[in-house]
Amino acid sequence: MCDVVLPKRTLLIGGGILAVIVVYSSSQAPPGSTETGQTDTTCRVEVTADVLNVRVAPDGGAEVVGKFRLGAESDAGKTVQNGFRQLGDARWASSEFLRPMAGRDCG
């Protein structure tokens, strides 16, 4: 039996290449597509305000339960009440500052 000794640098480079191959080959489908290659039509929005408050109810006076910064993305529902779009259970944000993303069905 023959013992092979590899320099540390060769092992590190080989390991890095192997890690990139594993990550690349196990990556999921690109965003906006499904396993079958169809476009995902779930409503998704992008924030257009510098800071956007997320409120517990569709009311400008309702308790703030979170904030989004400019350019943030979020899944959203199709429900809009009093100028607020529902983002989830007890999570509403002003629809004026939410832009539906291309190819998404936001009603």
C-alpha positions in Angstrom: 0.0 0.0 0.0 1.3 3.4 -0.9 0.9 6.5 1.3 0.3 9.8 -0.5 1.0 13.0 1.3 -0.7 16.1 -0.2 0.4 19.6 0.8 -2.1 21.6 3.0 -2.7 24.2 0.2 -3.8 21.5 -2.3 -6.2 20.0 0.2 -7.7 23.5 1.0 -8.2 24.3 -2.7 -9.6 20.9 -3.5 -12.0 21.1 -0.6 -13.1 24.6 -1.6 -13.8 23.4 -5.2 -15.7 20.4 -3.9 -17.8 22.6 -1.6 -18.7 24.9 -4.5 -19.8 21.9 -6.6 -22.0 20.5 -3.8 -23.7 23.9 -3.1 -24.2 24.5 -6.9 -25.6 21.0 -7.5 -28.0 21.1 -4.5 -29.4 24.6 -5.1 -33.1 24.9 -5.3 -35.1 26.2 -8.3 -34.7 29.9 -9.0 -37.0 32.3 -7.2 -40.3 32.8 -8.9 -40.4 29.3 -10.4 -41.8 26.0 -9.2 -40.4 22.4 -9.5 -42.3 22.1 -12.8 -40.8 25.3 -14.2 -44.0 27.3 -14.0 -44.0 30.9 -12.7 -45.0 31.4 -9.1 -48.0 33.8 -9.0 -48.1 34.2 -5.2 -48.3 37.9 -4.3 -44.9 39.3 -3.5 -44.3 43.0 -2.9 -41.3 45.4 -2.7 -41.2 48.3 -0.3 -40.9 51.8 -1.9 -40.7 53.9 1.3 -37.5 54.6 3.2 -39.1 53.0 6.2 -42.5 51.3 6.2 -44.4 50.4 9.4 -46.1 47.1 9.7 -49.2 47.3 11.8 -51.5 44.9 13.7 -54.6 46.1 11.8 -55.4 48.0 8.6 -55.5 51.4 10.4 -52.8 54.2 10.5 -53.3 54.4 14.3 -52.9 50.6 14.9 -49.9 49.3 16.9 -46.7 49.0 14.9 -45.4 45.4 15.0 -42.5 45.7 12.6 -40.8 47.8 10.0 -39.4 47.3 6.5 -36.7 49.3 4.8 -36.6 50.5 1.2 -36.2 47.7 -1.2 -37.3 44.9 1.2 -39.5 42.2 -0.2 -42.4 40.3 1.4 -45.0 37.8 0.6 -48.4 39.4 0.8 -52.1 38.6 0.5 -54.5 39.9 -2.1 -56.6 41.6 0.6 -56.5 45.4 0.8 -58.6 47.3 3.3 -58.5 51.1 4.1 -55.4 51.4 1.9 -53.5 48.7 3.7 -52.4 45.3 2.3 -52.4 42.3 4.5 -49.0 40.7 4.8 -50.0 38.0 7.2 -51.9 37.4 10.4 -52.2 40.7 12.2 -49.6 42.2 9.8 -50.7 45.1 7.5 -48.7 47.8 5.6 -49.8 50.8 3.6 -50.4 49.6 0.0 -49.3 53.0 -1.2 -45.7 52.0 -0.4 -45.8 48.4 -1.7 -45.2 47.6 -5.3 -46.2 44.2 -6.6 -43.3 42.4 -8.1 -43.3 41.5 -11.8 -45.1 38.3 -12.7 -46.9 38.1 -9.3 -50.6 38.1 -8.9 -51.5 40.6 -6.2 -55.1 41.0 -7.3 
